[in-house]
């Protein structure tokens, strides 16, 4: 099949198992789960879906030469994401932003996915051996396909990175000794600096966090009062939002309305909440050549300036934000 992606253009998907998995119910549901959680209700240009991101992770893995089973693992990694994506982490107090991962096996086994894999001679059990997938998922500060795709997708969507630069940076990446590396230091620096900036301007921006806080509070009330059920979290954004919107509950409706209008200021003395967001800093590997010898080095070891700015950023983010909501 021919697939057109906003970031990577048009490419062919020739593997029958990938084609079938794309049509499966868990992946189709992700077309109606927005990647940006609560932010979409205030910033309508943030339209990326978890489906688009999942296909993007698959594409990155394929481009980097990952095995077919790792490509599949990347494609399915967001299958258990709840409605409004990471807002559920706020609802259930999961600072690691991994609440949805607890339900990965459940979503897979309650779907047609095991039979699709079996039909193509693949075992579903191999999907759960995460240690075998070094390219799909890695902890910070390393690069991985998941991190690379959401970086490109989010930064291009939010006009923090041009489509041309995204392509240039991607073409500079390769795999060396099991790690994703950059061929040139300049591209590694652009990735690291832009990624750090995106954390402040988008992923951990105080207004974004306030919107998450409001929507999470609405969801807590809705769950407590039976307006929505726990199982509703595994439907779509619109289904959950409509149930809350039509609940007739003034407290829930006020929170949903506030999401569209509130402004925020940082005030350490009079604040509504203090939050410490996930600190996202990457320190990718750069391929260093000396004659015929090649080795990888951390960008921070190659660039004292990047190392210093990363350390300053981490120190600043550890203080968190003191946010006052202005209605």
Secondary structure, 3 states (H helix, E strand, C coil): CEEEECCCEEEECCCHHHHHHHCCHHHHHHHHCECCHHHHHCCCCCCCEHHHHHHHHHHHHHHCCCCHHHHHHHHHCCCCCCCCCCHHHHHCCCCCCCHHHHHHHHHHHCCCHHHHHHHCCCCHHHHHCHHHCCCCCCCCCCCCHHHHHHHHHHHHHCCCCCHHHHHHHHHCEEEECCEEEECCHHHHHHHHHHHHHHHHHHHCCHHHHHHHHHHHHHHHHHHHCCCCCHHHHHCCHHHHHHHHHCCCCHHHHHHHHHHHHCEEEECCCCCCEEECCCCCCCCCEEEEEECCEEEEEEHHHHCHHHHHHHHHHHHHHHCCEEEEEEC
